[in-house]
Amino acid sequence: MKELTRAEDQVMQILWELEKGFVKDIIAKMPAPKPAYNTVSTIIRILEKKGFVGHKAYGKTHEYFPLVPKDQYRSFFLKNFMGSYFGGSFERLVSFFAKDNNLDIQEIDQIMSHIKGGLEKTKDNNDG
């Protein structure tokens, strides 16, 4: 899987939200100033080549839909991000955010409790 550019990510976020749609539907969800139809169409064709998007043809019109689930890409992106910026260390990531956001010990403990709870739920779901 390849990492998405900012423009590709913007289109994918909209497609994940819509679940399927035509270029005009994607443009309608974009903030102003709206990009040109051809620009969005080109981005979608690139996403198709990368394997992120599929389409169903209705004559010359195409309805697009995501082939890669949002959760799958999020996991891929975060692993790459952590690897590139934090040496793959979750501890370094948390330490960075704690320092950058001036978090106190109580806030860090709350974050860690949420993470631990999420991990336990995941473990329970995988066991059952």
TIMI-2910 file (N, C-alpha, C, CB; in pm, 1 decimal, decimal comma, always signed):
<rs>
+----------+----------+----------+----------+----------+----------+----------+----------+----------+----------+----------+----------+------+
!      n_x !      n_y !      n_z !     ca_x !     ca_y !     ca_z !      c_x !      c_y !      c_z !     cb_x !     cb_y !     cb_z ! resn !
+----------+----------+----------+----------+----------+----------+----------+----------+----------+----------+----------+----------+------+
!    +85,0 !   -117,4 !     +0,0 !     +0,0 !     +0,0 !     +0,0 !    +89,4 !   +123,5 !     +0,0 !    -96,6 !     -0,1 !   +122,3 !  Met !
!    +46,8 !   +226,1 !    -72,1 !   +122,5 !   +350,6 !    -79,7 !    +55,3 !   +457,0 !     +4,7 !   +135,8 !   +397,9 !   -225,2 !  Lys !
!   +137,3 !   +551,4 !    +54,2 !    +83,4 !   +663,1 !   +129,5 !    +17,4 !   +760,6 !    +32,4 !   +194,5 !   +733,2 !   +212,5 !  Glu !
!    -91,1 !   +820,9 !    +75,2 !   -166,0 !   +914,2 !     -8,7 !   -110,2 !  +1055,6 !     +2,5 !   -313,9 !   +913,2 !    +29,5 !  Leu !
!   -119,8 !  +1129,9 !   -107,5 !    -87,5 !  +1272,3 !   -103,5 !   -200,9 !  +1343,4 !    -30,8 !    -66,6 !  +1331,0 !   -248,1 !  Thr !
!   -182,0 !  +1469,0 !     +0,7 !   -285,6 !  +1545,6 !    +70,5 !   -414,9 !  +1550,7 !    -12,5 !   -235,5 !  +1688,9 !   +100,5 !  Arg !
!   -403,5 !  +1574,3 !   -142,8 !   -522,1 !  +1582,2 !   -229,3 !   -591,5 !  +1446,7 !   -239,0 !   -483,2 !  +1631,6 !   -369,9 !  Ala !
!   -512,3 !  +1339,5 !   -251,1 !   -570,1 !  +1204,9 !   -257,4 !   -639,9 !  +1170,4 !   -127,1 !   -461,8 !  +1100,6 !   -288,3 !  Glu !
!   -577,9 !  +1207,5 !    -16,1 !   -637,6 !  +1181,2 !   +114,3 !   -770,6 !  +1255,7 !   +129,2 !   -540,6 !  +1222,0 !   +226,7 !  Asp !
!   -775,0 !  +1379,5 !    +82,6 !   -898,7 !  +1458,0 !    +91,3 !  -1010,9 !  +1388,4 !    +14,6 !   -876,7 !  +1601,2 !    +36,1 !  Gln !
!   -982,1 !  +1340,3 !   -105,0 !  -1083,1 !  +1270,6 !   -185,6 !  -1124,6 !  +1140,0 !   -117,1 !  -1028,9 !  +1241,7 !   -328,6 !  Val !
!  -1026,2 !  +1066,0 !    -63,6 !  -1058,5 !   +939,4 !     +3,4 !  -1142,6 !   +962,0 !   +127,3 !   -931,2 !   +864,8 !    +40,9 !  Met !
!  -1113,5 !  +1066,1 !   +204,2 !  -1194,2 !  +1094,3 !   +323,4 !  -1340,8 !  +1113,8 !   +284,3 !  -1140,9 !  +1219,9 !   +397,2 !  Gln !
!  -1362,8 !  +1183,6 !   +174,6 !  -1499,6 !  +1207,7 !   +126,9 !  -1562,7 !  +1077,9 !    +77,2 !  -1500,1 !  +1313,7 !    +14,5 !  Ile !
!  -1488,3 !   +999,0 !     +0,9 !  -1541,7 !   +871,4 !    -48,6 !  -1573,4 !   +775,3 !    +65,7 !  -1442,2 !   +806,1 !   -144,8 !  Leu !
!  -1487,7 !   +771,2 !   +167,7 !  -1517,1 !   +686,0 !   +282,8 !  -1646,1 !   +731,3 !   +350,2 !  -1400,3 !   +688,2 !   +383,6 !  Trp !
!  -1666,6 !   +862,2 !   +356,2 !  -1788,6 !   +915,5 !   +416,8 !  -1911,0 !   +883,2 !   +330,8 !  -1776,5 !  +1067,7 !   +436,8 !  Glu !
!  -1899,8 !   +904,0 !   +199,6 !  -2012,2 !   +880,8 !   +108,4 !  -2038,6 !   +731,4 !    +83,9 !  -1985,7 !   +950,5 !    -24,7 !  Leu !
!  -1933,7 !   +651,0 !    +90,3 !  -1933,3 !   +508,5 !    +57,9 !  -1933,8 !   +482,1 !    -92,4 !  -2052,8 !   +441,3 !   +121,3 !  Glu !
!  -1995,5 !   +569,8 !   -169,8 !  -1989,2 !   +566,1 !   -315,7 !  -2039,7 !   +699,5 !   -367,1 !  -2072,8 !   +447,1 !   -374,5 !  Lys !
!  -1993,4 !   +737,0 !   -488,5 !  -2039,4 !   +863,8 !   -542,0 !  -1974,4 !   +897,2 !   -674,6 !  -2013,2 !   +973,6 !   -443,6 !  Gly !
!  -2033,7 !   +993,2 !   -739,8 !  -1983,4 !  +1044,6 !   -866,9 !  -1889,5 !  +1161,6 !   -837,4 !  -2101,2 !  +1088,7 !   -961,3 !  Phe !
!  -1810,7 !  +1202,0 !   -935,2 !  -1717,5 !  +1313,6 !   -915,7 !  -1791,6 !  +1435,7 !   -862,3 !  -1645,4 !  +1348,4 !  -1048,1 !  Val !
!  -1908,3 !  +1464,7 !   -916,3 !  -1984,7 !  +1582,7 !   -871,9 !  -2022,8 !  +1572,5 !   -724,9 !  -2111,1 !  +1599,6 !   -956,8 !  Lys !
!  -2048,7 !  +1449,7 !   -674,7 !  -2082,2 !  +1429,7 !   -533,3 !  -1961,9 !  +1459,3 !   -444,3 !  -2131,4 !  +1285,8 !   -509,4 !  Asp !
!  -1844,8 !  +1418,8 !   -491,4 !  -1721,1 !  +1442,7 !   -416,3 !  -1691,5 !  +1592,0 !   -411,0 !  -1602,2 !  +1366,4 !   -480,0 !  Ile !
!  -1703,7 !  +1658,4 !   -524,8 !  -1679,3 !  +1802,7 !   -531,2 !  -1775,9 !  +1877,0 !   -438,9 !  -1693,5 !  +1854,0 !   -676,5 !  Ile !
!  -1900,4 !  +1833,4 !   -434,4 !  -2001,3 !  +1899,3 !   -351,0 !  -1962,4 !  +1896,7 !   -202,7 !  -2137,8 !  +1831,9 !   -370,4 !  Ala !
!  -1888,7 !  +1796,1 !   -160,4 !  -1846,9 !  +1783,1 !    -19,8 !  -1717,0 !  +1857,1 !    +11,3 !  -1830,4 !  +1636,8 !    +15,3 !  Lys !
!  -1651,7 !  +1909,4 !    -91,6 !  -1523,2 !  +1977,1 !    -72,2 !  -1545,2 !  +2121,9 !    -30,3 !  -1438,4 !  +1971,1 !   -201,0 !  Met !
!  -1451,2 !  +2174,0 !    +50,1 !  -1463,8 !  +2314,1 !    +92,6 !  -1433,8 !  +2410,2 !    -22,8 !  -1369,2 !  +2342,8 !   +210,8 !  Pro !
!  -1483,3 !  +2531,6 !    -10,1 !  -1454,6 !  +2635,8 !   -109,2 !  -1311,3 !  +2682,6 !    -90,8 !  -1553,9 !  +2755,6 !    -96,3 !  Ala !
!  -1244,6 !  +2722,2 !   -193,7 !  -1286,8 !  +2719,4 !   -333,8 !  -1282,1 !  +2576,2 !   -387,7 !  -1197,2 !  +2812,5 !   -419,5 !  Pro !
!  -1387,2 !  +2537,5 !   -455,7 !  -1399,9 !  +2402,4 !   -509,4 !  -1299,5 !  +2381,9 !   -623,2 !  -1544,5 !  +2376,6 !   -559,0 !  Lys !
!  -1237,5 !  +2265,0 !   -625,4 !  -1146,2 !  +2236,9 !   -736,7 !  -1224,1 !  +2209,6 !   -864,7 !  -1055,4 !  +2117,1 !   -703,4 !  Pro !
!  -1154,6 !  +2216,2 !   -976,4 !  -1217,8 !  +2188,6 !  -1106,0 !  -1256,0 !  +2041,2 !  -1114,9 !  -1123,1 !  +2227,0 !  -1223,0 !  Ala !
!  -1359,9 !  +2013,4 !  -1190,3 !  -1407,7 !  +1876,3 !  -1212,0 !  -1293,1 !  +1787,5 !  -1261,7 !  -1525,4 !  +1874,8 !  -1313,7 !  Tyr !
!  -1218,4 !  +1837,6 !  -1361,7 !  -1108,2 !  +1758,3 !  -1419,2 !   -999,5 !  +1727,1 !  -1316,8 !  -1046,6 !  +1832,2 !  -1537,5 !  Asn !
!   -976,0 !  +1817,6 !  -1223,1 !   -875,7 !  +1795,6 !  -1118,9 !   -916,2 !  +1678,1 !  -1031,1 !   -856,8 !  +1922,6 !  -1033,3 !  Thr !
!  -1040,3 !  +1678,4 !   -985,4 !  -1090,4 !  +1570,3 !   -899,6 !  -1094,8 !  +1439,4 !   -977,8 !  -1231,1 !  +1604,6 !   -843,9 !  Val !
!  -1136,8 !  +1445,1 !  -1101,3 !  -1141,2 !  +1326,0 !  -1186,0 !  -1001,3 !  +1265,0 !  -1201,7 !  -1200,1 !  +1360,9 !  -1324,4 !  Ser !
!   -901,1 !  +1348,4 !  -1219,4 !   -762,9 !  +1301,3 !  -1231,2 !   -716,3 !  +1235,9 !  -1101,7 !   -669,5 !  +1417,4 !  -1268,0 !  Thr !
!   -746,9 !  +1297,4 !   -988,6 !   -708,8 !  +1240,9 !   -858,9 !   -773,4 !  +1103,6 !   -840,5 !   -750,0 !  +1336,0 !   -743,5 !  Ile !
!   -898,0 !  +1090,7 !   -878,6 !   -967,8 !   +962,4 !   -865,1 !   -903,5 !   +856,5 !   -955,1 !  -1117,9 !   +978,5 !   -899,9 !  Ile !
!   -865,9 !   +894,3 !  -1075,9 !   -799,2 !   +797,3 !  -1164,6 !   -664,3 !   +752,9 !  -1105,5 !   -777,9 !   +858,9 !  -1305,9 !  Arg !
!   -593,8 !   +843,5 !  -1041,5 !   -468,4 !   +807,7 !   -974,1 !   -498,4 !   +710,9 !   -859,1 !   -394,9 !   +935,5 !   -921,0 !  Ile !
!   -603,3 !   +739,5 !   -783,9 !   -641,7 !   +651,0 !   -673,3 !   -681,0 !   +512,2 !   -724,0 !   -758,0 !   +712,4 !   -593,8 !  Leu !
!   -742,8 !   +507,7 !   -842,1 !   -775,1 !   +378,0 !   -902,7 !   -647,4 !   +301,4 !   -936,1 !   -860,6 !   +397,1 !  -1030,1 !  Glu !
!   -550,1 !   +370,5 !   -994,8 !   -422,8 !   +305,6 !  -1029,5 !   -350,3 !   +254,5 !   -905,7 !   -332,6 !   +402,9 !  -1105,7 !  Lys !
!   -363,2 !   +327,0 !   -796,3 !   -300,5 !   +285,9 !   -670,5 !   -378,5 !   +174,2 !   -600,3 !   -287,7 !   +405,8 !   -577,5 !  Lys !
!   -498,4 !   +143,7 !   -650,0 !   -578,2 !    +36,2 !   -591,2 !   -666,4 !    +78,1 !   -475,0 !   -488,7 !    -71,2 !   -545,9 !  Gly !
!   -686,4 !   +208,3 !   -456,7 !   -769,4 !   +257,6 !   -347,4 !   -916,2 !   +270,1 !   -385,0 !   -718,4 !   +390,6 !   -301,3 !  Phe !
!   -943,7 !   +289,0 !   -512,9 !  -1079,2 !   +319,6 !   -559,4 !  -1116,0 !   +228,9 !   -675,7 !  -1091,0 !   +467,8 !   -601,1 !  Val !
!  -1242,1 !   +187,5 !   -678,0 !  -1297,2 !   +114,4 !   -790,5 !  -1414,0 !   +194,7 !   -847,5 !  -1342,4 !    -28,9 !   -748,0 !  Gly !
!  -1468,9 !   +149,1 !   -958,7 !  -1583,1 !   +221,8 !  -1014,4 !  -1681,0 !   +125,6 !  -1081,4 !  -1535,5 !   +327,8 !  -1115,4 !  His !
!  -1801,7 !   +176,4 !  -1095,1 !  -1906,4 !   +107,6 !  -1170,0 !  -1946,5 !   +203,6 !  -1282,1 !  -2031,0 !    +67,7 !  -1077,3 !  Lys !
!  -1942,8 !   +155,3 !  -1404,6 !  -1971,0 !   +241,7 !  -1519,6 !  -2119,3 !   +241,6 !  -1553,1 !  -1889,9 !   +196,8 !  -1641,4 !  Ala !
!  -2169,8 !   +359,2 !  -1581,1 !  -2305,5 !   +379,2 !  -1631,8 !  -2289,2 !   +457,6 !  -1761,6 !  -2399,4 !   +455,6 !  -1526,4 !  Tyr !
!  -2263,5 !   +388,4 !  -1870,2 !  -2230,5 !   +455,8 !  -1995,3 !  -2095,7 !   +524,5 !  -1979,0 !  -2341,1 !   +558,3 !  -2035,4 !  Gly !
!  -2092,6 !   +655,1 !  -2003,3 !  -1967,4 !   +730,3 !  -1988,7 !  -1948,0 !   +784,3 !  -1846,9 !  -1964,2 !   +845,6 !  -2087,9 !  Lys !
!  -2047,0 !   +766,0 !  -1762,0 !  -2039,8 !   +814,9 !  -1624,5 !  -1993,0 !   +703,8 !  -1532,4 !  -2176,2 !   +869,1 !  -1578,2 !  Thr !
!  -1911,3 !   +739,4 !  -1435,9 !  -1859,0 !   +641,2 !  -1341,0 !  -1895,8 !   +676,6 !  -1197,7 !  -1707,8 !   +630,2 !  -1354,3 !  His !
!  -1941,1 !   +574,5 !  -1125,2 !  -1966,4 !   +588,8 !   -981,9 !  -1848,9 !   +522,6 !   -909,7 !  -2105,7 !   +524,0 !   -939,6 !  Glu !
!  -1786,1 !   +596,5 !   -820,3 !  -1664,8 !   +550,0 !   -754,2 !  -1693,8 !   +502,9 !   -612,1 !  -1559,8 !   +660,7 !   -752,3 !  Tyr !
!  -1613,3 !   +409,5 !   -566,2 !  -1627,0 !   +356,6 !   -429,9 !  -1489,7 !   +313,8 !   -378,8 !  -1727,4 !   +236,5 !   -425,9 !  Phe !
!  -1469,6 !   +321,1 !   -245,7 !  -1339,6 !   +282,4 !   -189,3 !  -1318,4 !   +131,6 !   -195,6 !  -1328,2 !   +330,3 !    -44,4 !  Pro !
!  -1197,9 !    +90,5 !   -229,0 !  -1159,6 !    -50,5 !   -225,0 !  -1081,8 !    -80,9 !    -97,1 !  -1075,4 !    -87,5 !   -349,0 !  Leu !
!  -1019,4 !    +22,2 !    -40,7 !   -942,3 !     +7,9 !    +82,9 !  -1024,8 !    +67,2 !   +196,6 !   -801,9 !    +78,2 !    +71,8 !  Val !
!  -1054,9 !    -12,5 !   +298,1 !  -1129,8 !    +41,6 !   +412,4 !  -1049,6 !   +148,1 !   +487,0 !  -1168,3 !    -71,1 !   +508,7 !  Pro !
!  -1120,6 !   +244,7 !   +542,2 !  -1056,1 !   +354,6 !   +614,2 !   -969,2 !   +302,6 !   +728,7 !  -1161,6 !   +451,8 !   +668,3 !  Lys !
!  -1017,8 !   +205,8 !   +805,6 !   -941,6 !   +151,2 !   +917,7 !   -810,7 !    +88,0 !   +871,1 !  -1025,1 !    +48,1 !   +993,1 !  Asp !
!   -813,8 !    +21,3 !   +757,3 !   -693,2 !    -42,5 !   +703,9 !   -588,7 !    +63,5 !   +667,5 !   -727,8 !   -129,1 !   +579,9 !  Gln !
!   -632,8 !   +170,5 !   +601,4 !   -538,0 !   +276,0 !   +565,1 !   -488,1 !   +348,2 !   +689,4 !   -602,8 !   +376,1 !   +468,0 !  Tyr !
!   -576,0 !   +373,9 !   +785,0 !   -536,2 !   +442,3 !   +908,8 !   -425,4 !   +363,8 !   +979,0 !   -658,0 !   +459,9 !  +1003,5 !  Arg !
!   -442,2 !   +233,2 !   +988,7 !   -342,2 !   +148,1 !  +1052,0 !   -209,0 !   +155,8 !   +977,2 !   -391,6 !     +2,9 !  +1057,9 !  Ser !
!   -214,8 !   +144,9 !   +844,8 !    -94,9 !   +154,7 !   +760,7 !    -26,4 !   +290,0 !   +781,2 !   -131,3 !   +135,0 !   +611,0 !  Phe !
!   -104,6 !   +396,7 !   +775,4 !    -49,9 !   +531,6 !   +787,2 !    +16,0 !   +552,6 !   +923,0 !   -159,8 !   +635,6 !   +765,7 !  Phe !
!    -52,5 !   +511,3 !  +1030,4 !     +2,3 !   +532,7 !  +1163,7 !   +130,4 !   +452,6 !  +1186,8 !   -100,8 !   +496,0 !  +1268,5 !  Leu !
!   +135,9 !   +330,3 !  +1134,1 !   +259,1 !   +251,3 !  +1147,1 !   +374,7 !   +319,9 !  +1074,9 !   +238,4 !   +108,7 !  +1091,0 !  Lys !
!   +348,2 !   +370,0 !   +955,0 !   +452,6 !   +442,6 !   +880,2 !   +493,4 !   +570,7 !   +952,3 !   +403,4 !   +476,3 !   +738,1 !  Asn !
!   +393,6 !   +643,5 !  +1000,5 !   +417,2 !   +769,0 !  +1070,9 !   +502,3 !   +744,6 !  +1195,5 !   +283,5 !   +835,6 !  +1109,1 !  Phe !
!   +463,5 !   +646,7 !  +1275,5 !   +539,4 !   +616,0 !  +1397,5 !   +679,7 !   +568,1 !  +1363,5 !   +466,4 !   +509,7 !  +1481,2 !  Met !
!   +691,3 !   +488,0 !  +1257,8 !   +822,6 !   +440,0 !  +1216,7 !   +912,6 !   +552,5 !  +1170,3 !   +808,6 !   +337,8 !  +1107,2 !  Gly !
!   +856,2 !   +643,4 !  +1091,4 !   +935,0 !   +753,4 !  +1034,8 !   +973,8 !   +858,8 !  +1137,3 !   +858,3 !   +818,7 !   +923,6 !  Ser !
!   +882,5 !   +892,4 !  +1227,2 !   +905,5 !  +1004,3 !  +1317,7 !   +942,3 !   +964,5 !  +1460,5 !   +784,7 !  +1089,1 !  +1321,3 !  Tyr !
!   +907,0 !   +842,2 !  +1500,3 !   +927,8 !   +802,4 !  +1640,1 !   +997,3 !   +667,1 !  +1652,9 !   +794,9 !   +798,0 !  +1712,9 !  Phe !
!  +1064,0 !   +622,8 !  +1546,9 !  +1137,0 !   +496,4 !  +1551,5 !  +1048,9 !   +377,4 !  +1584,8 !  +1247,4 !   +505,5 !  +1651,6 !  Gly !
!   +919,9 !   +388,0 !  +1552,9 !   +826,6 !   +278,8 !  +1580,9 !   +788,8 !   +268,2 !  +1727,9 !   +885,9 !   +148,7 !  +1535,6 !  Gly !
!   +829,1 !   +364,5 !  +1808,8 !   +806,3 !   +359,1 !  +1953,1 !   +682,8 !   +438,5 !  +1993,0 !   +928,1 !   +411,7 !  +2028,0 !  Ser !
!   +584,1 !   +368,3 !  +2048,4 !   +464,3 !   +435,1 !  +2097,9 !   +500,7 !   +525,2 !  +2216,4 !   +356,4 !   +331,1 !  +2139,0 !  Phe !
!   +596,9 !   +480,4 !  +2296,3 !   +641,4 !   +559,2 !  +2411,3 !   +696,0 !   +694,9 !  +2366,9 !   +748,6 !   +482,4 !  +2490,5 !  Glu !
!   +774,5 !   +696,3 !  +2259,4 !   +827,6 !   +823,3 !  +2206,5 !   +715,7 !   +912,6 !  +2154,3 !   +929,3 !   +796,6 !  +2094,4 !  Arg !
!   +615,8 !   +852,0 !  +2090,3 !   +501,3 !   +928,1 !  +2039,7 !   +427,6 !   +995,7 !  +2154,8 !   +405,3 !   +836,2 !  +1961,3 !  Leu !
!   +396,4 !   +919,2 !  +2258,9 !   +324,9 !   +974,5 !  +2374,3 !   +409,8 !  +1081,8 !  +2442,0 !   +288,6 !   +862,7 !  +2475,2 !  Val !
!   +538,9 !  +1055,2 !  +2455,8 !   +629,3 !  +1151,9 !  +2517,6 !   +630,0 !  +1283,4 !  +2439,2 !   +771,9 !  +1094,1 !  +2526,2 !  Ser !
!   +634,5 !  +1273,1 !  +2306,1 !   +631,9 !  +1391,9 !  +2221,5 !   +504,6 !  +1473,3 !  +2244,8 !   +643,1 !  +1352,3 !  +2074,0 !  Phe !
!   +388,4 !  +1405,2 !  +2240,7 !   +262,2 !  +1476,8 !  +2259,2 !   +249,2 !  +1532,4 !  +2400,7 !   +144,6 !  +1384,7 !  +2228,8 !  Phe !
!   +301,6 !  +1460,3 !  +2498,3 !   +297,5 !  +1509,0 !  +2635,8 !   +377,2 !  +1639,1 !  +2648,4 !   +352,8 !  +1402,1 !  +2732,8 !  Ala !
!   +496,4 !  +1641,3 !  +2590,4 !   +581,0 !  +1761,1 !  +2596,9 !   +523,1 !  +1874,3 !  +2512,5 !   +723,6 !  +1728,6 !  +2550,2 !  Lys !
!   +481,2 !  +1840,7 !  +2390,1 !   +433,5 !  +1941,9 !  +2295,8 !   +304,2 !  +2007,8 !  +2342,0 !   +412,9 !  +1879,9 !  +2159,2 !  Asp !
!   +221,9 !  +1931,5 !  +2413,7 !    +92,6 !  +1983,7 !  +2459,0 !    +90,9 !  +2014,8 !  +2608,1 !    -17,1 !  +1884,7 !  +2427,0 !  Asn !
!   +207,9 !  +2012,2 !  +2671,2 !   +220,2 !  +2042,0 !  +2814,3 !   +121,6 !  +1962,0 !  +2899,6 !   +198,9 !  +2190,4 !  +2838,1 !  Asn !
!   +113,6 !  +1831,4 !  +2873,6 !    +23,5 !  +1746,0 !  +2950,0 !    +82,4 !  +1718,7 !  +3087,6 !     -3,1 !  +1613,7 !  +2875,4 !  Leu !
!     -5,1 !  +1713,2 !  +3189,4 !    +43,9 !  +1675,9 !  +3321,4 !    +28,1 !  +1525,0 !  +3341,2 !    -31,6 !  +1754,0 !  +3432,1 !  Asp !
!    +79,3 !  +1474,7 !  +3451,4 !    +79,7 !  +1331,0 !  +3478,4 !    -62,1 !  +1273,9 !  +3477,9 !   +147,2 !  +1302,5 !  +3613,0 !  Ile !
!   -156,8 !  +1345,6 !  +3533,8 !   -295,8 !  +1297,1 !  +3539,3 !   -352,8 !  +1280,3 !  +3397,6 !   -384,4 !  +1395,2 !  +3621,5 !  Gln !
!   -326,5 !  +1375,7 !  +3309,8 !   -375,3 !  +1365,5 !  +3171,5 !   -310,4 !  +1248,1 !  +3099,5 !   -347,7 !  +1495,8 !  +3094,6 !  Glu !
!   -181,9 !  +1226,7 !  +3122,2 !   -112,3 !  +1113,5 !  +3059,7 !   -169,8 !   +982,3 !  +3111,1 !    +40,0 !  +1120,1 !  +3087,5 !  Ile !
!   -196,3 !   +975,0 !  +3242,8 !   -256,7 !   +854,2 !  +3301,1 !   -393,6 !   +826,5 !  +3238,7 !   -270,3 !   +869,0 !  +3454,6 !  Asp !
!   -472,6 !   +932,0 !  +3215,7 !   -604,5 !   +914,6 !  +3152,8 !   -589,7 !   +860,2 !  +3011,3 !   -681,8 !  +1048,3 !  +3150,4 !  Gln !
!   -494,2 !   +913,7 !  +2936,0 !   -470,7 !   +866,3 !  +2799,6 !   -430,7 !   +719,9 !  +2801,8 !   -361,9 !   +950,7 !  +2730,0 !  Ile !
!   -339,1 !   +685,4 !  +2891,3 !   -292,6 !   +546,9 !  +2899,6 !   -406,7 !   +453,3 !  +2940,8 !   -175,7 !   +535,4 !  +2999,7 !  Met !
!   -495,1 !   +498,9 !  +3029,2 !   -610,8 !   +417,4 !  +3069,7 !   -703,0 !   +391,7 !  +2950,7 !   -689,1 !   +487,1 !  +3183,5 !  Ser !
!   -725,6 !   +494,1 !  +2869,0 !   -808,5 !   +477,9 !  +2747,9 !   -745,3 !   +377,8 !  +2652,9 !   -828,1 !   +613,5 !  +2676,1 !  His !
!   -616,0 !   +388,9 !  +2635,8 !   -544,6 !   +297,9 !  +2545,8 !   -553,2 !   +155,3 !  +2598,3 !   -396,6 !   +340,7 !  +2530,4 !  Ile !
!   -527,8 !   +138,1 !  +2728,5 !   -533,1 !     +5,7 !  +2789,6 !   -673,4 !    -54,1 !  +2774,8 !   -493,0 !    +13,3 !  +2938,6 !  Lys !
!   -776,4 !    +28,1 !  +2797,9 !   -914,2 !    -18,6 !  +2781,6 !   -943,2 !    -61,0 !  +2639,5 !  -1011,4 !    +89,1 !  +2823,2 !  Gly !
!   -892,0 !    +15,8 !  +2542,9 !   -910,9 !    -18,6 !  +2401,9 !   -840,2 !   -147,2 !  +2365,3 !   -861,5 !    +93,5 !  +2313,4 !  Gly !
!   -719,8 !   -166,2 !  +2419,3 !   -644,6 !   -288,9 !  +2392,0 !   -714,0 !   -410,2 !  +2453,3 !   -501,2 !   -277,2 !  +2446,2 !  Leu !
!   -769,5 !   -393,6 !  +2572,3 !   -839,9 !   -504,8 !  +2637,1 !   -966,1 !   -542,2 !  +2559,1 !   -876,2 !   -468,2 !  +2782,4 !  Glu !
!  -1037,9 !   -441,7 !  +2508,9 !  -1156,9 !   -469,5 !  +2426,9 !  -1118,0 !   -545,5 !  +2301,0 !  -1229,6 !   -338,4 !  +2389,4 !  Lys !
!  -1008,2 !   -502,0 !  +2236,7 !   -960,6 !   -569,0 !  +2115,5 !   -924,1 !   -712,8 !  +2145,4 !   -840,0 !   -495,3 !  +2056,0 !  Thr !
!   -854,6 !   -735,0 !  +2258,0 !   -814,5 !   -870,2 !  +2297,2 !   -938,3 !   -956,2 !  +2323,4 !   -723,9 !   -866,1 !  +2423,1 !  Lys !
!  -1037,6 !   -899,9 !  +2395,1 !  -1161,0 !   -973,2 !  +2424,7 !  -1234,7 !  -1008,8 !  +2295,7 !  -1252,5 !   -890,1 !  +2517,0 !  Asp !
!  -1239,2 !   -915,1 !  +2199,6 !  -1307,3 !   -941,6 !  +2071,4 !  -1235,6 !  -1047,9 !  +1992,2 !  -1317,6 !   -814,3 !  +1988,1 !  Asn !
!  -1103,2 !  -1049,5 !  +1998,9 !  -1025,9 !  -1149,8 !  +1924,6 !  -1032,9 !  -1287,1 !  +1991,1 !   -879,9 !  -1105,5 !  +1912,4 !  Asn !
!  -1052,5 !  -1290,2 !  +2123,3 !  -1061,6 !  -1417,4 !  +2194,4 !  -1199,0 !  -1482,0 !  +2179,1 !  -1030,7 !  -1396,9 !  +2341,3 !  Asp !
!  -1302,3 !  -1399,1 !  +2159,1 !  -1439,9 !  -1449,5 !  +2159,4 !  -1492,3 !  -1473,9 !  +2029,9 !  -1527,8 !  -1361,1 !  +2225,4 !  Gly !
+----------+----------+----------+----------+----------+----------+----------+----------+----------+----------+----------+----------+------+
</rs>
